[in-house]
Amino acid sequence: MLPFEATVVLCDARDLLRLETENPFGAEASRPDTVRFVSILSQTSRVRVSFQIKLPSGGEWLVRVIASNKRFVFGVYRRHMRTIGYLGRLDRLFGVPATTRNWNTIIAIVRILKGQEK
């Protein structure tokens, strides 16, 4: 038993394979000072992103949410000491616990899944 409340977030392999096909980041190249991320929500949120969300809202952003689709939130963040705190706000913003992974990690998992399909 953990001394704190924890939520396990799972998703179906088909959803990850679909994400790669849909490529939520488009052809936009990743900049050296930013990291693409995917947050997987513990359940579908009622909150939909129809515009970009920047955190913090004033000044230079550290986390930018560019889209959401069902249980997936897509964005980019800048490498900075305070970024982790802003990523933690996604839970409150979408109203459910979330886990965040680098887009490169998602692509690595997709490659493993495709290898298992063969």
C-alpha positions in Angstrom: 0.0 0.0 0.0 1.3 3.5 -0.9 1.2 6.2 1.7 -0.6 8.5 -0.8 -3.4 8.2 -3.3 -2.3 7.0 -6.8 -4.1 6.5 -10.0 -3.0 4.0 -12.6 -3.6 5.2 -16.2 -3.9 2.6 -18.9 -4.8 2.8 -22.6 -5.4 0.4 -25.4 -2.5 -0.4 -27.8 -4.8 0.4 -30.7 -5.2 3.9 -29.5 -1.4 4.4 -29.5 -1.1 2.9 -33.0 -3.9 5.3 -34.1 -2.0 8.3 -32.6 1.0 7.6 -34.7 -1.1 7.4 -37.8 -3.0 10.6 -37.0 0.3 12.4 -36.1 -1.2 15.1 -33.8 1.9 17.3 -34.2 1.7 17.4 -38.0 4.8 18.1 -40.0 6.0 20.8 -37.6 9.6 20.1 -36.6 10.4 19.9 -33.0 12.6 22.8 -31.8 15.7 22.1 -29.7 14.3 24.0 -26.7 10.9 22.3 -26.7 9.6 18.7 -26.1 6.4 17.3 -27.6 4.3 15.5 -25.1 1.1 13.4 -24.8 -0.9 13.3 -21.5 -3.1 10.3 -21.2 -6.2 11.1 -19.0 -7.5 8.4 -16.6 -10.9 8.9 -18.2 -12.5 11.0 -20.9 -12.7 14.6 -19.8 -15.6 16.9 -20.5 -13.1 19.6 -21.2 -12.3 20.1 -24.9 -9.5 22.3 -26.1 -10.6 24.3 -29.1 -7.7 26.8 -28.8 -4.2 26.7 -27.5 -3.7 26.9 -23.7 -0.4 28.4 -22.5 0.9 28.0 -19.0 1.6 30.3 -17.3 -1.0 32.5 -19.0 1.1 35.6 -18.7 4.7 36.1 -19.9 6.7 33.4 -21.6 4.9 30.0 -21.7 6.5 26.8 -20.4 3.7 24.4 -21.3 1.5 24.8 -24.4 -1.5 22.5 -24.9 -2.3 22.4 -28.6 -5.1 19.8 -28.8 -7.1 17.2 -27.1 -8.9 14.1 -28.4 -10.9 11.9 -26.0 -8.4 10.8 -23.3 -5.3 12.3 -25.0 -3.9 15.8 -24.6 -1.1 17.0 -26.9 1.3 19.8 -26.4 4.8 21.0 -26.1 6.9 22.2 -23.1 10.1 24.1 -22.6 12.9 22.6 -20.7 12.8 24.6 -17.5 12.9 23.8 -13.7 9.3 25.1 -13.3 7.8 23.1 -16.2 6.9 20.0 -14.1 4.7 22.2 -11.9 2.8 23.4 -14.9 2.4 19.9 -16.4 0.9 18.9 -13.0 -1.8 21.5 -13.6 -3.2 19.5 -16.5 -5.0 17.2 -14.0 -6.9 20.2 -12.6 -7.5 21.7 -16.0 -9.1 18.5 -17.4 -10.7 17.5 -14.2 -9.1 14.0 -14.1 -5.7 12.5 -13.2 -3.3 12.3 -16.1 0.1 10.9 -16.9 2.4 12.7 -19.3 5.0 11.1 -21.6 7.4 12.5 -24.2 6.1 12.0 -27.8 9.4 10.1 -28.5 8.4 7.6 -25.8 5.0 7.0 -27.3 6.6 6.4 -30.8 9.1 3.9 -29.2 6.1 2.0 -27.7 4.4 2.1 -31.0 7.5 0.5 -32.7 7.5 -2.3 -30.1 3.7 -2.9 -30.7 4.2 -3.0 -34.4 7.0 -5.5 -33.9 4.6 -7.7 -31.9 2.0 -7.5 -34.7 4.4 -9.2 -37.2 
